[in-house]
Amino acid sequence: MNISIEYNIIIAYLIGLFLLYLLGWLLVVPKKILLRIIINGIIGGLILFIINLIGKSLGLYIAINPVTALVVGFLGIPGIILLIILQHIV
């Protein structure tokens, strides 16, 4: 009984496993990035809400929308400063 596996079959299996790994990676990584964007947006919106409550006495108001929330969520304090400067310029 002669058991021989051709190298073509082994290579095909290895390529198939690599493609399966690549597909799994492509399905998992965007979910992590999307989750991070959503969390940063929520945190940015909460920070803007707090700034609007505190800034009410100072006459400072920054509109809360997805763009401003993401700017504050990603940049943090420099994002808040950027939005305040842009508000005074425009």
N, C-alpha and C positions, 0 to 999 in steps of 0.2 A: 504494500500500500504506500503510495508515494503522495505525500502531502506537500504541495507546493503552492505558495501564494504568489501571484504575480506582483511585481513592484507597482504596476499601474493601479491595482486595486488598493494597495496600501497608500499610495499617493492620493488617490481619490478620497479615501476615508479621512486622511489628514486634512485635505483641503475642505472637505465637508465639515469636519469638526471646527476648523478655523472660521469658516463662514457662519456656523451656528454660534460660536463665541462672539463674533463681530456683530451679528444680529442682536444677540442678547445685550451686548454693550450699548448698541445704538438705541435700544428701547429703554434702558435704565438711566443713562446719563441725562437725556433731555428732561426726564421727570425730576431729577435732582435739581437741575438748573431752573426749571419752571417753579418748583417748590420754593427755591431760594428767592426768586423774583417776587413771588406772591408774599412770602413772609416779610421781605424787605419793604414791599409796598404797604403792607398793613402797619408795620412799625413806623414807617415814614408818615402815614396818615395820622396815626395816634400822636406822633410828635408835633405835627402841624396843628392838630386839634388843641393840644396843650399850649402851644405857642399862641394860637388865636385866643384862647381863654386868658392867658397872661397879658398878651399884647393889646387886649381890648381897652385897658386903661391908658395905654401909650398911643393908641390910634394905629396900631400895627395889625394888619390882617393879610394873610396869605391864603389864596383860594386853595381848597383841598380838591384835587382831581388826580387821576392816575399818574399824570406826568410829574406833578410836583411831589406827590407821595413817593414815587420811585427815585426822584432826584435826592430827596432827603433820606430815603431808605438806603441808597447806595453810597452817598457821599457823607452823610452824617452832618456834623456841625458846619463844615464848609458848604454843604448843599443848602443849609438854612441861610447862611450868609449870602450865598449866590442868589437865592430867591429874593431876599430882602433888597439886595443891590439892584437886581433886575426890576423889582417893583418900583423903586425910586427913579430908575432911569426911564422906564416906560410910564 
